[in-house]
Amino acid sequence: MPSIIKEKIKIKQKKHIKQTFVANNKDIHTKIYYPTTQEERETFINYKNGKVVTPFQYKVYDLVAQIPKGQVTSYKVLSDTLKSAPRAIGQALRLNPFCPLPVPCHRVIASDLTIGGFAGKFGDCQNTANKKAMLELEGCGFNEDYLFKNNVDGNQIMFKDFE
């Protein structure tokens, strides 16, 4: 096997993690105030960083708010939709002050079907255990390595039907 393929396999294997944390926050119901008018959006201060939410962040949040319960999409799908970069999407979601609803950022996973990050944390940690538990409560399935298996309807298709 060529060394480049072996290296890619090693990288992919490193992303598979064993869960040792137990979820301590499975809240998928709390709805947070979400600014809708231009004036509200221009003055809303994000409590996570003390700054005004940017127009780009609102574009990300508006898309994520469309992901139905029990389905997921990826950072890549969102970035393609906005003609941006997956890391920019992740940075916006890390600062999401409107979760779990109306902006369910826990419904965004990595393109390789790993759970991805949550609130700026990755791997086997409290935040990803909470993210996995939230998605499982909505009907999504994962294997023992945190890899996404299926949406609530049994398929593995990423949500892409954004308006």
N, C-alpha and C positions, 0 to 999 in steps of 0.2 A: 504494500500500500504506500503511495507517495506520502512524503513527510508533511506536505501541506494539508492533506486530508486528515492525517493523524492529528495534526495540531488543531484543526477545526473540531474534530471529535472531542479532544481534550477540553477545549473551550466550552463546548456545549455541555459536556459532562459536569463541568464546574458549576454551571448554573442550576443543576438539579440539586435541591437541598432537602434535607430531612427536617421536618417540623418538630421542634422541641418546646416551643412556646404554646401556651393555651390562650385562646382568644379571651380578652377581658372587655372588649367593646364590640358588640354585634349590632349596634344601632343602625337600622336601615330605614327608620320611619321619621325621624325628626326633620322637620322642614324649617329651613332658615330663610329669613327675609332675603329676597333677591331683587336688586334695583332693576327697574324696567324702563324708566324714562331716561332720556339723555342727561338731564340735569342731575338725577339721582346717581347715575353712573359716573359722572364727572366729579362728584364730591364724596362718593362712598370710600371710606377708609378701611382697608383690610386690617383686621385686628392681629393677623399673624406677622405683619411686618411694619405696620404703622403708616403705610403708603397708600395712595389712591390706586385702585385697581386699574390696570392699563387697558386700552382698547383691544390689544392682542389677547390679554387674559380673558376679557369678556367674550371674544370670538371663540376661544377654547371652551369656556364654560357654557356658552350657548349651544355648542355642538354636543358636549358631554351630557347636557340636560336632556337631550333627545334619545339617549340610549335607554331602551326599555328594560324594565326589571327582568332579571333572569337571562340577560344577554350581555355580551362583552364586545368591546372593540379594542384596537391596539393603538399605541402611540403613533405607529407608522400610518395607520389609516387616517387618524386625525391630522397628522402632519401633511399627508398627501392632499387631504381635503382643503386644508388652509394654505397649501404651498409653503410649508415651513419645514422645520426639522423636528424629529421625535424628541430630542433633548429639550427643545423649547417648549414642547407640549408638556413634558415631564416637569419642567420648572414652573410652568403656570399651574399645573395641578398640585404641586408641592405646596403652593401658597393658596389653594382653594379655600376661601372662607365660607363657602356655601354647601358644605357637605354635612350629612350624607345626602340631603335633598335641599334644593332642586338640582344640584350638580353632583351626581353620584360618581365621583372620580374613582371609586373602588371598582367600577365596571370597565376600567381601562387596564389592559395587560400588555405584555411584550409580544411582538410578532412571532417569536419562537415558542409561544404558548406558556412561557414561564410567567409567574404571577407578576413579575416586575416590581417596581418600588411602590411605597405607599407613605405619604407624608415625609418624603426625603429619606426613608430607610429602605434597605434591601436585605435579601437573604433571610436567614432564620432569625427573626426578631419579633418583638411584640406587634409592630405595625403590620407586617405581612401576615402574621397569624390572624389579626383582626380582619384584614382585607379578605383573606381566604374564607373566614367564617361568615362574613357579610355576603359574599358571593354564594356560598353554600346555602345560606338561608333563603336566597332568591332562587335556588334550584340549580345552580351551576355545579359541575363536578370537577374534582381534581384527583390526581393520583397521589401516592405517598411522597413524591418528590415536588409537590406544589405545581405540577404541570397541569394545565387546563385540559380537561377531557371533553366537556360538553356544556352547552347552554341548557336552559330549562326545557327546551323542546327536543333535546337529545343530539343536536348537531353541534359541529365545531366551527360554524361559520361566524366570522366577525361581523358585527353590525356595521353597515355602510350607508344606510338609507337616510342620510342627513338632508334636511331641507335647506 
